[in-house]
Amino acid sequence: MPSPVLKPGNSPDFPKIKISARGAKRIQDGHVWVYRSDVAAADGVAPGAMVGVVDERGKFLGTAFYSSSSQIALRLISKEAVGDLKELLRERIRSAIGYRERVVRDTDAYRVVFSEADFLPGLIVDRYNDLLSFQVLTQGTDAEPVRETVLAELTEQLHPAAIGERVEPKIRELEQLPARTSGLVQGEKSSTIFSMNGVRFHYDVKEGQKTGAFLDQRENYAAAAQYARGEALDVFCYHGGFALHLAQAGCKVAGVDSSRPALKVADRNAGLNGREIEWIEGNAFDVLRDYQKSGQRYDTVVVDPPAFAKSKRELETALRGYKELNLRALKMLRRGGILVTCSCSYHVSAAEFLGVVAEAAHDAHRELRILENRTQAKDHPILANVPETGYLKCIIVYVSN
Ligand code: SAH
């Protein structure tokens, strides 16, 4: 791919893209996306180019990365004209790190850059102690000068032992980017140990789903541990994030997941922390049904499934899935028990999720007190004017009857 991003914003041939009144209103209201249907014309604009965005009358609205394939055609990187993209990228990274210094506690693992929420659309960077892992999601951030600048600034600021890239082949395909493989792009160290809230975890650049651990749950682990007690079941446990925190809080814990590789890491993590946890490989829906029928009861249950609604169309099915899981979990809880229930589907709103939990309680003839209505950890910031940046729901309830 050429490197159109290097063209300075004030050069005469700097491409400009005109957008509709509706698109302009979104930007003026504080959003950072322009959909393809709001782009008047983008003929000849190179994939991933940095462009000026103008309204129908030619008024300048900001600078954006252009994608030739995504429905989100423009992602704003600045409301200003950008003269020096490299300097802008460096400044954005420094400010993302500065924000984490203010809000991240009790961990050496956190999200350093969260795409739009850090004004670096299409870039995700996670830190796991001395290793960094990054992911590129768009044509704009995949351009070589952008990658180089980002990696150089991250190295200068954080001095990682190594940096790994996590590739999601499907995302690259949709964005029409050339195939790449996951792996180290800098340094040689590929595994490390990180900690959050005093619990230790293995991290391997080459393993795991998403970018490694579910860092977005870090504050929810600590919150859950505050209330957890007795016999506990962590459903959809992955590497044991909740399970290990519950064990640290004194619970007798079992974890359920359908992925054997995930449970292997979970077991190594238990060893690292000197904990005995029972890991059960199986389909969570089946395990919950069998356990509930056979009269198995718990004092604490965590339910943290993968996103059931990947698009708006799947909403109804997703809500049914959440309802069934929560219904079964509630039936298995002893009086005075704690349910920690999560949804990471952006398309399911916080109100809808709470509604599902309430319905499940009604059907299970249980009375709930809501202890906490939570969201993602603060290193995954939610922009007030970009609701799409908020996706995680975590409700903690007390089963009073
Ligand atoms: N609670 C975890 C994150 C869970 S991610 C944490 O805090 O780290 C969702 C997990 O659900 C993945 O580990 C995936 O392997 C598992 N999973 C997906 N479908 C499943 C199913 N039907 N039954 C059991 N586990 C499932």
Boltz pocket constraint, residues with backbone or C-beta under 6 A from the ligand:
constraints:
  - pocket:
      binder: B
      contacts: [[A, 213], [A, 214], [A, 217], [A, 235], [A, 236], [A, 237], [A, 238], [A, 239], [A, 240], [A, 241], [A, 242], [A, 256], [A, 257], [A, 258], [A, 259], [A, 262], [A, 282], [A, 283], [A, 284], [A, 285], [A, 304], [A, 305], [A, 306]]
      max_distance: 6.0
